[in-house]
Amino acid sequence: SGLSWEPRSRAVEQVHLRCTEGSLEWMYPARALRVVLEPNLASAQHTTVCIKPASDFQGASIYVERAGQLHLVVSEAEGARPHHVSCFSAHMPQRVALFLQASPQRDISRRTASFQYELLSNQGAAGPHVKKMALVEAMCRPCDNMELLMAICSSDFVVKGSIRNVSHDSENHMSQVDVSVQKVYRQKNWIFQQEEGSGEWQGPIRTLLQCKVKKGGGDFLFTGNEHFGEAWLGCAPRFKDFVLVYQAARERGANPCEF
């Protein structure tokens, strides 16, 4: 909180965050805050940093430090945009410094500058489009068999279900697939939940608008990863096709994990 600082001090408060993803909430922003993203995983090469401001982000702007210069990443005006994700390359993968500059204000009314962050490796990154969205896993092309077998081992969520509805958001370049879930094999957080009335499991999965997702009949195996508390689509074969691929790999001893 900015209220805890000495009124006449000109010092910049420093914060070191050791996780590859997390969040920060700065209440009553005053002067400046330097946030160093310094993950404990020394071996990981996190080459992309993504920031998602809270919908009520107020009172500050976010800059990234590069070679002693500050470059604006999120202005106070941009913070109020829903689903707005800013991504940029990390010149020093082991240490990224963000600089939060408080906006001038006359009164002491409560403002909160809060955001979520993720450090991503650029495996499979989609070129310059990664700069806009943290969707390095969102691939429009179908997965090959090996990618599919790896997806069931390493994805944040793996569910069997059917498509209830597909909606498109052209402003944010996203599509949402509403899924009726028959079986949850794995989920990192509770994105897929059971409805109280019907007892049916369901949940939303996002993907890029350019993937041109359409509603299709039958059962699918939906896999993918979570970004900022939302599920993003990875591999999604028809369930019967997945079963054939998995059984064939298991007979050869080529399945990377038991499913």
C-alpha positions as CSV (number, residue, x, y, z in Angstrom):
1,S,0.0,0.0,0.0
2,G,1.2,3.5,-0.8
3,L,-0.2,4.7,2.5
4,S,2.6,2.9,4.4
5,W,5.4,5.0,2.9
6,E,7.1,8.0,4.4
7,P,5.4,11.1,3.0
8,R,8.6,13.0,2.2
9,S,10.6,10.0,0.9
10,R,11.5,9.9,-2.8
11,A,12.7,6.3,-2.6
12,V,11.2,3.7,-5.0
13,E,9.8,0.7,-3.3
14,Q,11.2,-2.6,-4.7
15,V,9.4,-5.9,-4.9
16,H,10.9,-9.2,-6.1
17,L,8.5,-11.9,-7.4
18,R,9.9,-15.4,-7.6
19,C,7.0,-17.2,-9.4
20,T,6.5,-17.8,-13.1
21,E,2.9,-16.5,-12.8
22,G,1.1,-14.6,-10.2
23,S,-0.5,-11.3,-9.3
24,L,0.2,-8.0,-7.6
25,E,-2.2,-5.5,-6.0
26,W,-0.9,-2.0,-5.3
27,M,-3.4,0.0,-3.2
28,Y,-3.4,3.8,-3.0
29,P,-0.6,4.1,-5.6
30,A,2.0,6.8,-4.7
31,R,5.2,7.7,-6.4
32,A,6.6,4.5,-8.0
33,L,7.1,0.8,-7.5
34,R,9.7,-1.3,-9.1
35,V,8.7,-5.0,-9.6
36,V,11.4,-7.5,-10.5
37,L,10.2,-10.8,-12.0
38,E,12.9,-13.2,-11.0
39,P,11.7,-16.8,-11.1
40,N,13.5,-19.4,-9.0
41,L,13.7,-21.8,-12.0
42,A,17.2,-20.9,-13.2
43,S,17.0,-23.4,-16.2
44,A,13.8,-22.0,-17.7
45,Q,14.1,-19.6,-20.6
46,H,11.1,-17.4,-20.2
47,T,11.2,-15.2,-23.3
48,T,7.8,-13.7,-23.2
49,V,6.1,-11.7,-20.4
50,C,2.4,-11.1,-20.4
51,I,0.4,-8.8,-18.2
52,K,-3.4,-8.6,-17.7
53,P,-4.6,-5.6,-15.7
54,A,-7.6,-6.0,-13.5
55,S,-10.9,-4.5,-14.9
56,D,-10.8,-1.9,-12.1
57,F,-7.1,-1.0,-12.7
58,Q,-6.6,2.6,-11.6
59,G,-4.0,5.0,-10.4
60,A,-0.8,4.0,-12.2
61,S,0.8,3.0,-15.5
62,I,3.1,0.1,-16.1
63,Y,6.5,0.3,-17.9
64,V,9.1,-2.3,-18.7
65,E,12.8,-1.4,-18.1
66,R,15.1,-2.0,-21.1
67,A,18.8,-0.9,-21.0
68,G,18.0,1.9,-18.6
69,Q,15.0,3.1,-20.6
70,L,11.3,2.9,-19.6
71,H,8.8,1.6,-22.3
72,L,5.1,2.0,-21.7
73,V,3.3,-1.4,-21.5
74,V,-0.1,-0.5,-19.9
75,S,-1.5,3.0,-19.5
76,E,-4.1,3.8,-16.9
77,A,-6.7,4.2,-19.6
78,E,-6.0,0.7,-21.0
79,G,-6.3,-1.0,-17.7
80,A,-10.1,-0.7,-17.8
81,R,-10.4,-2.7,-21.1
82,P,-11.7,-6.3,-20.4
83,H,-9.6,-9.2,-21.6
84,H,-6.8,-6.8,-22.5
85,V,-3.4,-8.7,-22.4
86,S,-0.1,-7.0,-23.1
87,C,2.9,-9.2,-24.0
88,F,6.5,-8.3,-24.7
89,S,9.8,-10.1,-25.2
90,A,12.1,-10.5,-22.2
91,H,15.6,-9.3,-23.1
92,M,17.0,-10.9,-19.9
93,P,15.0,-14.2,-19.5
94,Q,16.1,-14.6,-15.8
95,R,15.2,-11.1,-14.7
96,V,12.5,-8.7,-15.9
97,A,11.9,-5.3,-14.3
98,L,8.6,-3.6,-14.4
99,F,8.2,0.0,-13.2
100,L,4.8,1.2,-11.9
101,Q,4.4,5.0,-12.0
102,A,1.5,6.4,-9.9
103,S,-0.7,8.9,-11.6
104,P,-0.9,12.4,-10.0
105,Q,-4.0,12.8,-7.8
106,R,-5.3,15.5,-5.5
107,D,-7.2,13.5,-3.0
108,I,-6.5,10.2,-1.2
109,S,-9.5,8.3,-2.7
110,R,-8.9,4.6,-3.0
111,R,-7.4,3.4,-6.2
112,T,-6.0,0.0,-6.9
113,A,-3.5,-0.9,-9.6
114,S,-3.6,-4.7,-9.8
115,F,-2.6,-7.0,-12.5
116,Q,-1.8,-10.7,-13.2
117,Y,1.4,-11.7,-14.9
118,E,2.8,-14.8,-16.7
119,L,6.3,-15.7,-17.9
120,L,6.1,-17.9,-21.0
121,S,8.7,-19.7,-23.0
122,N,8.3,-19.2,-26.8
123,Q,7.9,-22.8,-27.8
124,G,5.5,-22.8,-30.7
125,A,5.0,-19.0,-30.4
126,A,3.0,-17.5,-33.2
127,G,5.4,-14.8,-34.3
128,P,4.5,-11.1,-33.8
129,H,0.9,-11.9,-32.8
130,V,2.2,-13.2,-29.4
131,K,2.9,-9.5,-28.6
132,K,-0.9,-8.9,-28.4
133,M,-2.1,-12.1,-26.7
134,A,-0.6,-14.7,-24.4
135,L,-1.8,-17.6,-26.6
136,V,1.3,-19.5,-27.5
137,E,-0.6,-22.7,-27.1
138,A,-3.6,-21.7,-29.2
139,M,-2.9,-23.4,-32.6
140,C,-5.4,-23.3,-35.4
141,R,-4.0,-26.3,-37.2
142,P,-4.9,-29.8,-36.1
143,C,-2.4,-31.5,-33.8
144,D,-0.5,-34.5,-35.1
145,N,-0.6,-37.8,-33.2
146,M,2.6,-37.1,-31.2
147,E,1.4,-33.6,-30.2
148,L,-2.0,-35.1,-29.2
149,L,-0.3,-37.8,-27.0
150,M,1.8,-35.1,-25.3
151,A,-1.2,-32.9,-24.8
152,I,-3.0,-35.4,-22.7
153,C,0.1,-35.7,-20.5
154,S,1.0,-32.0,-20.1
155,S,-2.1,-29.9,-20.6
156,D,-3.7,-27.9,-17.7
157,F,-7.1,-29.4,-18.6
158,V,-8.2,-32.6,-20.4
159,V,-12.0,-33.1,-20.7
160,K,-14.4,-35.2,-22.8
161,G,-17.4,-33.3,-24.0
162,S,-19.5,-31.8,-26.7
163,I,-19.9,-28.3,-28.0
164,R,-23.0,-26.5,-26.8
165,N,-22.4,-23.1,-28.4
166,V,-19.7,-21.0,-30.1
167,S,-19.6,-17.2,-29.8
168,H,-17.2,-14.8,-31.5
169,D,-15.7,-11.5,-30.1
170,S,-14.2,-9.6,-33.0
171,E,-13.1,-6.7,-30.9
172,N,-10.8,-8.9,-28.8
173,H,-10.0,-11.4,-31.6
174,M,-11.3,-14.3,-29.6
175,S,-13.9,-17.1,-29.9
176,Q,-15.5,-18.9,-26.9
177,V,-16.6,-22.5,-27.1
178,D,-19.1,-23.5,-24.4
179,V,-18.6,-27.1,-23.6
180,S,-21.0,-29.7,-22.0
181,V,-18.6,-32.0,-20.2
182,Q,-19.1,-35.7,-19.8
183,K,-15.8,-36.4,-17.9
184,V,-13.1,-34.2,-16.4
185,Y,-9.8,-36.1,-16.6
186,R,-7.8,-33.2,-15.3
187,Q,-8.2,-29.5,-14.6
188,K,-5.8,-27.1,-12.9
189,N,-8.4,-24.8,-11.5
190,W,-12.2,-25.0,-11.4
191,I,-13.0,-23.7,-14.8
192,F,-15.3,-26.7,-15.5
193,Q,-18.0,-26.8,-12.9
194,Q,-21.2,-28.7,-12.1
195,E,-24.4,-26.7,-12.4
196,E,-26.5,-26.8,-9.2
197,G,-29.9,-27.4,-10.9
198,S,-29.1,-29.8,-13.7
199,G,-26.0,-31.4,-12.2
200,E,-24.4,-31.0,-15.7
201,W,-20.7,-30.2,-15.9
202,Q,-19.8,-27.4,-18.3
203,G,-17.3,-24.6,-18.9
204,P,-16.0,-22.1,-21.5
205,I,-12.9,-22.6,-23.6
206,R,-11.3,-19.7,-25.5
207,T,-9.4,-19.7,-28.8
208,L,-8.3,-17.2,-31.4
209,L,-10.9,-15.7,-33.7
210,Q,-8.6,-16.5,-36.7
211,C,-9.1,-20.3,-35.9
212,K,-12.7,-20.0,-37.2
213,V,-14.1,-22.5,-34.7
214,K,-17.5,-23.8,-35.7
215,K,-20.1,-25.8,-33.8
216,G,-19.8,-29.5,-34.6
217,G,-21.7,-32.6,-33.4
218,G,-20.3,-35.5,-31.5
219,D,-17.9,-35.9,-28.6
220,F,-14.4,-34.3,-28.5
221,L,-11.4,-34.6,-26.2
222,F,-10.6,-30.9,-25.3
223,T,-7.1,-30.2,-24.1
224,G,-5.3,-26.9,-23.5
225,N,-3.7,-24.6,-21.0
226,E,-4.9,-21.9,-18.7
227,H,-3.9,-18.2,-19.0
228,F,-5.0,-15.7,-16.4
229,G,-7.7,-18.0,-15.1
230,E,-9.2,-18.8,-18.5
231,A,-9.0,-22.1,-20.5
232,W,-7.4,-21.8,-23.9
233,L,-7.8,-24.5,-26.5
234,G,-4.9,-26.7,-27.6
235,C,-5.6,-30.1,-29.2
236,A,-9.3,-31.0,-29.7
237,P,-9.7,-34.2,-31.7
238,R,-12.9,-36.2,-32.0
239,F,-13.0,-38.6,-29.0
240,K,-13.2,-41.7,-31.2
241,D,-10.2,-40.6,-33.2
242,F,-8.2,-40.0,-30.0
243,V,-9.0,-43.4,-28.7
244,L,-7.7,-45.1,-31.8
245,V,-4.5,-43.0,-31.7
246,Y,-3.9,-43.7,-28.0
247,Q,-4.6,-47.5,-28.2
248,A,-2.3,-47.8,-31.2
249,A,0.5,-46.0,-29.3
250,R,0.0,-48.0,-26.2
251,E,0.3,-51.3,-28.1
252,R,3.6,-50.1,-29.5
253,G,4.7,-48.8,-26.0
254,A,4.9,-45.3,-27.5
255,N,2.5,-43.5,-25.2
256,P,4.4,-40.9,-23.2
257,C,2.0,-41.3,-20.2
258,E,-0.8,-43.5,-19.0
259,F,-4.3,-42.1,-19.7
